[in-house]
């Protein structure tokens, strides 16, 4: 049970860091991500995706945001 507790604590900490970083979303750099986080549902989805990229792919939060932008915006390709 301690492992689950630790995982939940880590998830809470990383989620808070993600939400802090998303406050500085720049539509000039990541228009699709910024548009998606403008609704509660979109923000929840973006946070979950970032958590997945951070946890499963070992990306930083910034790298995850760029990856999501590259996958959702056919007009841009940002360097990771």
C-alpha positions as CSV (number, residue, x, y, z in Angstrom):
1,X,0.0,0.0,0.0
2,X,2.9,2.4,0.7
3,X,3.9,2.1,-3.0
4,X,0.5,3.3,-4.1
5,X,0.6,6.1,-1.7
6,X,4.0,7.2,-3.0
7,X,2.8,7.0,-6.6
8,X,-0.2,9.1,-5.8
9,X,1.9,11.7,-4.0
10,X,4.3,11.8,-7.0
11,X,1.4,12.2,-9.4
12,X,0.0,15.1,-7.3
13,X,3.4,16.8,-7.3
14,X,3.9,16.4,-11.0
15,X,0.4,17.5,-11.8
16,X,0.9,20.7,-9.8
17,X,4.1,21.3,-11.8
18,X,2.3,20.7,-15.1
19,X,-0.5,23.1,-14.2
20,X,2.1,25.7,-13.2
21,X,3.9,25.3,-16.5
22,X,0.7,25.4,-18.5
23,X,0.0,28.9,-17.0
24,X,2.7,30.2,-19.4
25,X,1.3,28.6,-22.5
26,X,2.2,30.7,-25.5
27,X,-0.2,30.4,-28.5
28,X,2.6,31.6,-30.8
29,X,4.7,28.5,-29.9
30,X,2.0,25.9,-29.0
31,X,-1.3,27.0,-30.4
32,X,-3.0,23.6,-30.3
33,X,-2.0,22.9,-26.7
34,X,-3.0,26.5,-25.6
35,X,-6.4,26.1,-27.3
36,X,-7.0,22.7,-25.7
37,X,-6.3,24.0,-22.2
38,X,-8.8,26.8,-22.6
39,X,-11.6,24.4,-21.5
40,X,-11.7,22.3,-18.4
41,X,-12.1,19.1,-20.4
42,X,-9.2,19.9,-22.7
43,X,-7.0,20.9,-19.8
44,X,-7.7,17.6,-18.0
45,X,-6.9,15.7,-21.2
46,X,-3.6,17.6,-21.7
47,X,-2.5,17.1,-18.1
48,X,-3.2,13.3,-18.4
49,X,-1.2,13.2,-21.7
50,X,1.7,15.0,-20.2
51,X,1.6,12.7,-17.2
52,X,1.8,9.8,-19.6
53,X,4.7,11.2,-21.5
54,X,6.6,12.1,-18.3
55,X,5.9,8.8,-16.6
56,X,6.1,6.4,-19.6
57,X,8.5,8.1,-22.0
58,X,10.7,9.9,-19.5
59,X,10.2,13.2,-21.1
60,X,10.3,16.5,-19.2
61,X,7.1,18.5,-19.0
62,X,8.3,20.9,-21.7
63,X,9.2,18.0,-24.0
64,X,5.8,16.5,-23.5
65,X,4.1,19.7,-24.4
66,X,6.2,20.0,-27.6
67,X,5.4,16.3,-28.4
68,X,1.7,16.9,-28.0
69,X,1.8,20.0,-30.1
70,X,3.7,18.2,-32.9
71,X,1.2,15.4,-32.8
72,X,-1.9,17.6,-32.9
73,X,-0.8,20.5,-35.1
74,X,0.0,19.5,-38.7
75,X,1.3,23.0,-39.5
76,X,4.2,22.9,-37.0
77,X,7.1,20.8,-36.0
78,X,8.9,22.0,-32.9
79,X,12.3,20.8,-31.9
80,X,12.3,18.6,-28.8
